[in-house]
Amino acid sequence: MDSKLRYFLSEFQLSEEEVNLVCGLAAGKEYKAHEVFFQADRVFDYFLFIEEGMIRSYRIVDGNDFTYSFFLPGEICVDFQSYLQGIQSNHYFETLVSTRVFRIEKKKIEALFNEYPRIERIAREMAEKAYIKAVERLKEFQTESLETRYLRLIENQEELFKAAPLQHIASYLGVKPQSLSRIRAKIVNKFY
């Protein structure tokens, strides 16, 4: 088992036994670049730990592709609403580059919750972080300029710009690629 998943789990102060139990549930999977591995209208009843690569989630609305989120190495990839409520997801998930993940099924991890409450705490903390991330993103859209949101994205997720096409980044920021290109040019002129 690769050390990134073990390191991630160790941040939750799990015992070696608990780490081994969770790692024992994880099935390795590799995806090619640009592979849509999850279609909307299904229940997202597992989560992925990203070992290497990059995944984006997106929705199709009136024939248009809207990027909802990016998932990077060392992060958990899941549609939490679908996962927690057992409802169909309205998101698609695709790899942007070759990606290696560990997949853990919901029913298997939940079977450990009663016997190992600290493992259940991980799931709760991940859901809380996802909620806070969604609230923060909504606040950013309501109160910050595109330039500020773009600069924050560069600061916090610089690796995105190495693999994600401009149209996906623009969609994630809620603008057309042309608008993002204008902001990028403005920033370059401002600093150089």
Residue, then its C-alpha position, 0 to 999 in steps of 0.5 A: m500500500d502506498s504511503k500517501l494513503r497511509y500518511f493521509l490516514s495518520e493525520f487522523q491519529l488512527s492506530e496502526e490497526e485502524v490504518n491497516l483495516v482501512c488500507g485493507l478495504a482500498a482497491g487500487k485502480e488506474y484510469k487513462a487521461h480523459e476517462v469519464f469513469f462515473q456517469a450522472d444518474r447513479v449513486f456515488d456509493y464509494f470514495l476515491f483517494i487520489e494517489e496520482g493524477m487529477i480528476r474533475s467533476y462536472r455537470i451538463v446543463d442545457g448541453n453546456d459543461f460546467t466544472y464543479s470541482f477539481f480533485l488532486p493527489g492526496e485528496i478524497c474524490v466523492d460526490f458527498q451529497s450522493y454518497l451521504q444521502g444515497i441519491q443519484s448524482n447529477h455530476y460526471f467525473e473524469t480524469l484530466v491526466s493518467t490517474r491512480v486511485f484507491r477506491i473504498e466502498k461505502k458499505k465496507i467502510e461503514a461496517l467498521f464504524n461501530e467497532y472503530p469510532r475513530i474511523e467514523r470520525i474520518a468520514r464525518e470530518m471529510a464531510e464537514k470539510a467538503y461542506i465548508k469548502a462549498v460554503e467558502r466557494l459560494k461566498e467567493f462567488q458572491t463577494e469577490s472579483l474574478e481576478t481575486r478568485y483566479l489569483r486564489l486558485i493559482e495560490n492554492q492549487e497551482e498544479l491545476f494549471k499544469a493539466a487542466p484545460l483553460q475552458h475547465i478552469a474558466s468554467y470552474l470560476g464561472v466565466k467564459p474562456q475569453s473572460l478568463s483570458r482577459i483577466r490573465a492578460k491584465i494580471v500579467n501586465k500588472f505584474y510584469 
